[in-house]
Amino acid sequence: MKTIKIIIPILFMSLFYSSCSDKKKEDSEKDKAPQNEIKLVDNKNDKKIDVLVDGKLFTSYLYTDQLSVLKKTTLYPIISANGEAITRGFPIDPRSNERTDHPHHIGAWFNYGDVNGLDYWNNSDAIAKEKENEMGTIRHEKIVEMKGDKGKGELIVTANWLKPDGKVLLKEKTKFIFYASNGKRMIDRNVTLTAVDESVVFKDNKEGMIAIRTARQLEHPSNKPVTLSDAHGKKTDVPVFDNKGVTGHYLSREGIEGTDVWGKRAKWVALTGTLHDKEVTVVIMDQPKNVGYPTYWHARGYGLFAANPLGQKIFSEGKEELNFTLKPNAEVTFDYRIEVLDGKHNKGALDMEYDNFIIQ
């Protein structure tokens, strides 16, 4: 009987400690699991706002005027939930084997190529001195609101579309909503443009409007020689086709694939590819209330991924013409979503993602 009395308490104590150990292990695993807590940090010295998910960088809103190449505000870089940068590094932070064309293609931005005759799209430090009076610049004005939460963060900013003489042509107010969940990152960009004291004409032009310049791996394989960079940004001509690691492929809501999406209308276009053995899907979505819906696409195989609702004459080969105009003090709002998904997703799944966007 004595032996039994001793064994039973030991058995119960063993079960108790085992249960505690299991609970600690479960709590530890919970701690390691993504919480998707979004925090926004204003780095005033660098003039940028970092968007962090569980302490890791998702993207940064760059509002600096200290980078000579940057003539607009932009989101750079954009990093997927699986930790891969979907945006090109050049010209800010060049990586090896990147294209070195179009230095004005930085991150994810919003602007246009012909606004009262001024080019806001192509402006960079590569513009010749004699052409500077043809270029417009977009400069950050102020942060209106900034807040983070679990799975969601918001940033509201204002900016000015400036003429070469520094006068304001358009006032911009943009609301960014950042979302994070397991395997998914999203950015809603709601832009309101207001004409100041003169009519503003967005003449039909292919250079616009919401755009991303993607990493080399998300380009379509090239059928022409390319100029690439080393890790220091030095340009190197590659006289033969070099498609190593280049895996990009476009798909539109209307079922058009590859580079044929260029110049076609679509409610959304997705770009799939592989970054360092990790599959990713990047989608730009157009809201039905936007001007020019469904938008035309200025999406190129070399990594420019853009939606342009205003360049209708160019894309329709003259069958349509818009020349969208704002009278003094009038305003217009554009609303888009950029979605970055881990893995490759088929059209049916992307249609569901799009439905979630337009019904919110």
Protein Blocks (a to p, Z undefined) as FASTA:
>chain_A
ZZmmmmmmmmmmmmmmmmmmmmmmmmmmmmmpcfkiacddddfknopadddeehiafbdc
dfbfkbmklgcdcddddddfkopafbdfblklccehiafehkllghjadddfbeghiafk
lgcfkbcfklmmmpccdddfbdfbdcddehiacdddddddddfkopafbdcddddddddd
ehiacdddddddddfkbccdddddfbdfbdcdddfklpccdfbdcddddfkopacddfbd
cfehiabdcddfkopacjllgopacfbdcddddeehiacdddddddfkbghiacdddddf
kopacddfklmmmmnnopacfkpacdehiacdddddddddedjddfklmmmmmmmmmmZZ
